Amino acid sequence: MRRRPLSGPAATDPGRSVRPGDLRVLKSLIPYLWPPNAGLRARVVLSLLFLLAAKLMNVWVPVIFKQAVDDLAPGATFPVPALTVPLGLILAYGAARVLAQTSGELRDVLFAKGGQRAIRTIALRVFRHLHSLSLRFHLDRQTGGLNQAIERGARGIEFLLSALLFSILPTLIEIGLVCALLWTLYDIRFPLVTIATIVLYIAFTLKVTQWRIRFLRTANESGQRANTDAIDSLINYETVKYFGNEEHEARRYDRSLAVYETASVQVKGSGAILNLGQGALIALGATAMTVMAAYGGADGHLKVGDFVLVNTYLIQLYLQLNALGFIYREIKRSLIDMEDMFALLGQAPEIADPPRAPDLVVTEGRVTFEAVSFGYDAGRGILKDVSFTVPPGRSLAIVGPSGAGKSTLSRLLFRFYDVSAGRILVDGQDIRQVTQQSLRRAIGIVPQDTVLFNDTIYYNIAYGRPGASRSEIEEAAALAHIHDFIVSLPEGYDTRVGERGLKLSGGEKQRVAIARTILKGPRILLFDEATSALDTRTEREIQVSLGEVARNRTTLMIAHRLSTVVDADEILVMERGRVVERGRHAGLVAAGGVYAGMWRRQQEAARKEERRESGQDGNPDEELDREGTAAPTDGDAPARELVR
């Protein structure tokens, strides 16, 4: 995953964040195994009881089988002469196996709800936490990587919960019961060989698995990088096509896949070594146990059933051990998958509400910036001592060249970042001392680049106030002058807008954004370059809608085109992070300063555009005559004569 380095005291480099260790991950998971709901706790307890019952049955089944074999051995006698087989033992054997499987299935069914609830709770917690993190964090992470971290983490939790409770714990219980029974029925050699084999098996598995971890981690990281690159490329499909860079994107994707391919081959190869070693240890232990049982049978103190019992336990235990080896490897993989997700939970929000912060109380809608300074990086300031006030119900426009810090003001007002110095007040309340939710509820924004959800038009407008009635949504659309367009569509309000709203034009998207803001009904409005990406005609239409929305509301307009702010009650001109001029349009033009220069240049550009649209070239110095030669201006008479 590609990340840009951050700087500044509040910044945290996600790439350098300390990964929680395995024990910390397990510790973080334990509270979710015991849910607060009494019904779910009862299910967990019952599932553990069925787990114990299943293991007891598994251990007792070979004993019943041993007795049946002894009764079938040559020389065995039966209480009833007509009975040629120990029918009762065979029936008991079958019943015990059915009960063991039934207990196991009931265990899984009872625990399923608790396990899925744990996964749901953790995934929801991570999702909410991601929304609590700062804009800085999300600008430095890629959405594909975050999504994959959550998806893999959820899968890892599901496997880990199942493995810990229903594989590792039952296997340990069964090993303990079998060793105790072997010691009781025979002598200490049998449980000692069993324990020695298990210890060697586990030690070998741990050692080799630790060696394999780096291959697993590389495979995960390269797979995640490939996924992120693919999503990034597909999201920017149009840009790829504009520049004809399909092959460049394919090569970039293939580089990540090549790393994943190499790591995956290493994972397979190291897995083969692990499996061979485990198989050899199991075979060694099984051979030793079988030899001891065979000598016991030859000496006459063990029966044929005892030989069968030892081998049955061996097969049963080693099948469990073989599964345990696989489970351990998968647990390590799951822990790796969960590390990124729990690391996300470990990210502290850069912007946090103070303890017991009150909600913002908006009475008038007065917005004040007092000596505000700010920089994204500690050594590079963006805003320098910016002060202004927007009275209730009035409008203030902020203009200036690119890089002047205009859009930074909107991010600070929404408290995506905190000011480095000074303060921002809404009706006299410092926005750092109130809850972020209440602050953002009070402000409505129509941004330059309106990004819509890949859902219906109805959903995107209703997003301004989820739960609004259909009549309210249609009324907001009508006020934004988009209702007639929507109802003209075949599916009306149920028309899907595509990813990021790409099925709509720029003007249509802006009107949806306006309708959404109208539905929200804020006291303070912010138009951040809301029409700069539109053509002149659409811009004028949108301006009418914006003017209707802004009536009687406190309005901040961040604009590049000065024609959109001529009616503002006050205009601030910014340059290099400072306010260099302020006043109304006419006064600023008359002053002949920065604003006047910008106005003059934009008016000249507008006149040239109008001439081009009317079929006349906007630059007479480069106008071509009908013969294709340069037609000079009147001051170029000698040149005209030469051309002739």
N, C-alpha and C positions, 0 to 999 in steps of 0.2 A: 504494500500500500504506500503510495507516495504521499509524503507530508511536507509541508513547508515549515521551516523552523520559525518558532515564535520567539518574541522577546518581550521584555517588560516584566514587572514584578508579578503580575497576575497571570501571565501566560504559562501554559504547561505544554511541553512537547509530548504528544501522545506516543511518539516513537520511543521516548526515553522513560516512559512511565514504568515503574517497577512491577514486573509481573508477579501476581500472588503465587506463592508456592502451592504444592499439592495439598498440604495440610491446611493452609489458609482457605483454599477453595472448598475442601471438605467441611471445614468449620463453618464457612458461609452457607453451606447447603443444609447442615443439620437442622436449623430451626424450621425449615420447610417440611421436614419429615414428620413433625408433630404439629399439625394445623390447629388453629385456635377453635375451629368448629367442633363441638362435642360429637356430632354424628360422624364426622370424618375421623376423629380420634378413635371412636368405637370400631370403625372399619379397620383402622391400622392394627388395633389390638387383636381383633378377630382374625385378621390375615396372618399375624404372627403366630397365633394359636394353631391355625390350620397348617402353617409352615412346620411347626414342631410336630404335629400329628403326622404329617407326610413323611418327615425324617424318621420318626419312630417306626412307621410302617416299612419304610425302605430297609431299615436295619433288621427288622424282624422277619421279613420275607425270606432271606437266605436261610435263616434258622429253620423255618417251616420246610423249606425245600430240602435241607440236610436231613431232617427227620423222615421225610418221604423217601429219600434215596436209601437211607438205612433200612427202612421197612421193606423196600423192594430188593434189597441185597440178598444173595443166596443164603438160605438158612433162616431167614426171618419168618416168624409165625404171626398169625393174625387171630384175634379173639373169635371171629366167626369163620369157620372153615370155607364157606362158600365165597368169602370176600377175597379176591385175588390181588387187589391193589388197595393201598391205604387211601380210600376215597375221601375220608374226612380231611386228611392233611392236604390233599390236592385241592379240594374245595376251599379250604382255609387259605391256601397259597394264592389261589385266584382271587378270592375276596380281598386279601391283604393288598394285592397289587392294584385292584380297582379302587380300594379306599385310599391308597397312597396317591394315585393319580387324581382322584376326586378332591382330596385335600389340597393338592397343588393347584388345581383349576379354581377351586373356591378361594384360595389365597390370592390368586391373580385377579379374580373378579372383584373381590372386596377391596383390594389395594388400588385398583385402577383409578377410581375417582379421586382418592387422595393424591396419587402420583400425578395425575393430569392437573389437579388443582395446584399442586406445587409448581409445575411447569408454567401454568397460566399466571400464577402470582409473580414468579420471578420475571417472566417475559414482560408483563405489564409494568413491573417496577423499573426494569431497564428502559422501556419505552418512555415512561414518564420522566425518568432521570435524563434521558437524551434531550427531551424538550426543556428541561430545566437548565441545561448547559448553555454557555454563552454562544453568541454568534461567532466569536473568534474560533471556538472549538470546531463548529460546523464548517467554517470556511477552510479549515485545515484538515478536515477529514473528508473522504469520499463516501457518498451514500451507499454505493455497492458494497464497500468493505464493511460498513457498519451493519448493513442488512445481513451480510453473510456471517458476521460475528454473532449476531443475535440468533440467527437460524441454527448455526452449528452449536452454539451454546445451549439452546433449548433441546436439541437432539442429545447432546452430551448429558444434560441433566436427566432426561428420560432414561437413558441407558444406565447412568450411574445409580439412580434410585432403585431401578430393577435389579442391578447387579449386586449392590451392597446388601439389600434385604433378602433377595430370593436366590442368590447364587453363592456369594462368599460366606455369609453367615450360615446358611444351611449346610454348606460343604464342611465348614469347620465343626459344626455340631455333629455331622455324620462321621467325620474322621474321629472325633473324640469318642462317640458311642461305639464305633467299630473297634478301636484300639482297646477300650475297656472290656468289650465282649471277648475279643481274642485273648486278652490276658486272663480273663475269668475262665474261659473254656479250655485253654491250652497252657502255654507258659509265656514268660516275658519276652522270649526271642521274637515271637510273631509281631507283637506291637512295636518292639524296638526296630525291627527291619522296616515295618510300615512307616514309623515316624522318621527314620533315617532317610528313606526314599523320598518322603514328602518334603523334608527339610532341604535335601539336595536339589529337588525339583524346584522348589520355591526360590532358593538362592540363585540357581542357574537362570531361572526365568527373570528374576529381578535384575541380575547383572546384564544379561543380553538385552533386555527391554530398555534399560537405561542407555545402553549403547545405541539402540535403534531410535531413541527419542529425537535425536537431531535430524534424522532422515524424515521422521513423521512431521516435525516442526517445519522443515524446509518445504515438504510437500504441501502442508497447510498454507503456509505463507505465499508460496508461488501460485497455488490454486486460487487463493483469495485475490492476489494481484491480477491474475488473468481474468477473473470474474469482474473485478473493478474496471480494468481496461476495456473489457467488452461492453459493460453497461455505459461507461463514459462515452465510448465511440458511438453506440447506438442512440444514446440520448442526443448526441450532436450529429445526427445523421445528415441533416441538411448542410452543415459546415463541411463535413467530409466530402459530400458531393460537390459543393461549390469549388473546392480546391482540388478535386480529383485525387484524393489521398486514400482511396480504398486499399491500395497495396501497402502504403505506409502503415495504415491501421492494422492490416493483416500481419505485417512483419512485427509490429509492436506486440500484438496479441500472441504471435507465435514465439517470441522471445520468452514470454512468461510461461507458455505451454512447454517450451523446451526445458526450462528449469524444473517444472512440475514432472515432466517425463523422466528426467534423470533421477529426481528424488523418489519417484514412485518405483522405479526399477530397484533402487537401493533398499526401499522398504520391502519389496518382495524378496530380494536376495537375503537380507538379514532375517526376514521371517522364516525362510527355509532353514537357515542355520539354527534358529530357535526351535523350530519344530523337530528337527533331527536330534538335537540334544535332549529335548524333553522325551522323545520316543525312546532314546537309548536308556535314559534313567528309569523310565517306567518298565522297560523290558528287563533291566538288571534287577530291580526290586521284585518283579513278578517271578523271575526265574528263582531267586533266592527263597521266596515264600513257597513256591511249588516244590522245590527240592526238600525243604524242611518237612512239608506235609507228606511228601512221598516216603521219606525215611520213617516218619511216624507211623504211616500205614504199614510199612514193611516190618516194623518192630511189633506191630499188633496193638499198640495203645491208641491208635486212631483208626476210625472206620472210614469206609468209602465216602460216607456223607460228610465227614470232617474235611476230607480232601476237596470235595465239591464246595463246601462252605468257604474254605480259605480262598479258593479260586474265584468263587462268586463275589466275595468281598473285594478281592483284588480287582476284578473287572469293574465292579461297581465304583470303587474308590478311584481307580485310575481314569475311568471315564469322567468322573467328577473333577479330577485333577487336570485332565486334558482340557475340559471346559473352563476350569479355573485359570489355566494359562491363557486361553483365548480371551477370557473375561478380563484378566489383568491387563493384557495388551490393549483391549478396547477401553478399559478404564483410563489408562494413560492417555490414549487418544482423546477420550472425552474430557479429561482434565485439561489437555492442551486446548481443546475447542472452547472450554469454559473460561479459560484464563482471560481471553480478550473481553468476554462479556462481563466478567466480574471486574476486570480492569476499568471498563466503562463506568461501572457503579462506583469505582474508586475515584473517578474524576470529580473533583470539587467544582461546583458552579462558580464561575468568575463573578457573576452578578447574583447576589442573594439578598432576600428581604431581611431587615433587622428582626431580632426576636420580638414577637408580639407587635409587629408593625400594623398600624391601622390602615383601613382603606382610604383611598383618596376621596375627598368630598369636593365635588365640583359644584360651586354655587354660581359663578359668573363665566368661567372659562378664560381667565386672564393667564397668559403665558409670559414668563419673565426669564431671560438669561442674564445672570449677573456675573460679569468678569470671567466668562467661561474659557478655559484653556484645555486642550486635549491633544494627545498624540497616540497613535496606534502602537508606536514603538517608543521606548524611553528616550532615545536620543533624537527623535524627529517629531517636532510639534506640527500639528495640523491646524488647530485653532488657537488663536492668541488673544486673550482678553476681549472676548466678544460679549457685548451687552446690548440688549434690546428688550422691549416689552410690546406684546400684542394685546391691546385692550379688549375687553369682552365684546363679541359681535363684530369686531373690525378685522381687516385683512392686512397682512404684511407679506411682501414679496422679498425673496432673497435671490439675488442674481450675481453673476460673476463668471469668469472663465473657468474651464475645467481645472480641477485640482485646487480650487479656492477654499474648499471645505464645506460646500453647501449641503451635500447629502449627509455629511458627518453630523450636521445639526439634527437631522431627522432621526438618525440612529441614537443620538444622545437623548433626544426627547422621548423616544420609546424605551430608553434605558437598556439598549442592547450593550452599551458600554457606559461606564461611569466617568464623569468629568475628572480631569487631573487637578483642576483648580476651579474655584468659583462654584456656582450652584445654579440649578434650574428649578423654577418654582411654577406651580400651577395653583392659582388662587392662594398664593402665599405659602403653600406647602412644598417643602423640599421633596422632590420626587424620589430621592434616595431613602427617605424615611417612611414611605408608604409602600403598600404591596404592589408588585409589578402587575398583577392581574387587574387590579382596580385602575391603575394608571393607563393600561392599554385598552381597557374598556371605554375610557373617556376620550380616546383619540381614534379618529378614522383616517385612513390613508388611501390615496389613489396613487400607486407608484408608476414609474416610467415603464417598467417591464412587468406587466401583469401576468403572473403565472397562475393558471387555473388547475384545479384538480381534474384528473381523468375520470370525470363523472358527468352527470347531466347539467344543463344550464340551471335547472331548478336547484340542484344541490349547491352549485357554486354561488348563486345569489343568496340562498338560505344560509350559507356559511357565515354571513354577517351576523345573523342571530338565529342559531339552530333552535328549532321549535316554533318559529314564526308560522303563522297561518298562510295558506295559499293566497288568500286575498291580499295580505300584507306584502307577500313576495311579488305578486303581479303589480301592485301599486308602486313598489320601489322600482320595478322594471319600467313602468310607464313614466315615472319621474325622470328616469335615466334615458328616456326616448329609445328603448330597445324592445318594449313589449310587442309592438307591431311586427318587428322583424322576427321575434321568437315564434309568435303564433302563425307566421307564414311558413315556418319550417314544417316538413311532414310529421315530425314527432313533437313539435312544439317545445314545451319546457322540458320534455324528456329526451331531447337531443343531447347526445354525448359530445363533449368538446374535444376529446382526444388528449393525449399526454401534453401537459403544460398549456392546454387550450389551443393547440396548433391548427385545429379545424376551423377556428374563427379568425377573422381578419384582426388587424391591430385595433381598429376603431371599435369593432364588436367586443373585443376583449376588454377594452377600456370602459365601455358602457356597462358590461357585466360587473366590472370592479366598482363603478360608480353606484350601480344598483345595490351591490353588496354593502357599500359604505352607507348608503341611504337607509338600508334596512337596519344597520347597526345603530343608527341614530346617535352619534357622538356629539358632544358639545364642542369639541375641538377638531378641526379638519387640517390635514396635511396633504398637499398636492406636490409630490416629488417628481418634477420633470414629467408630469402626467400626460403631456401632449407632444413632447419633443420628438418622438419617433413616428409621428403621424404626418400625413400630407397636409397641406394648408387648408383644404376644404374640410377634411375630417376634423382637423384641429379646431376650426371655427365652430363646427357643430358640437364638438365635445366641450368647448369653452362655454357654450350656452348652458349645457347640462351642469357643468361644474358651478357656474354662477348661480343657478337655481338651488343647487345643493348647499352652497356656502351661505345663502341668505340667513342673516341673524345668527351665524355661528362664527366663532373665533377661527380664523383661517390663516395658515402659513402656506405660502406658495414658493416652492423652490423651482426656478425656471431658468432656461437658457434663452428661449425666444422672448425677447422683451415685449413683443406685441401682446403677449398673454397677461402682462402684469400692469398695463398702463392705467387700469382703474383701481389698483391697490391703494389702500389708505396710506401706506408707507412702503418705501422700497429701500432695502439695504443693498449696497454694492460691496461685495467681498473680493479681496485680492490677497493671495498668499496667507489665508487664514485670518485676515483682519478686516474689519469694517472700515472701508475707505471713504464711502459716501452714504448719505441717507437723506430721504426726502420724498416728495411726490414726483411723478413722471415729468410734468412740465418744468418744475424747478430744476430737476437734475439735468434735463436737456439744455436748459438755458445756462446752467453753470459751466457747460463746456468741459467737463471732467471725464472720468473713466466711463461713466454711464452714457454720456453724450457720444463718445467715440464708438461704444458698442452699438448704440441705437443707429448711428449713421451707417456703420458697416452692414448691419442687418437690413436696414431699409434699402440700401443699394443692392444687396443680394436678393431681396424680395422683388425689386423691380426687374432685375435680370431674369428671375424665374418666371415672372408674369409675362415678359416679352417672349421667353422661350415657349411658354404654354400657348401663347397667341400666334406662334409661328415665326416670331422674329428672334434673331440671335441676340442674347443679352450683352454681347461684347462687340461693339462696333469696330474695334481695332482688328477683329479677326473675322469680320463678316465676309462671306464669299459672294461674289456677284454671280450672275446666271451662267457665265462662262467658266466658273470655277476659280477665277483669279481673285486675289485679295482686293476688297473694295475699301480703300482707305477713307479716313475722315476728311472733312474739309481742309484741315490743316496740312494734308498730305498731297496737295495739288501736284507738285513735281513728280511724286511717285505715281499719281494717277496717270499723268501724261506718259510716263515711261511704260506703264502697263499697257496703255492703248497702243 
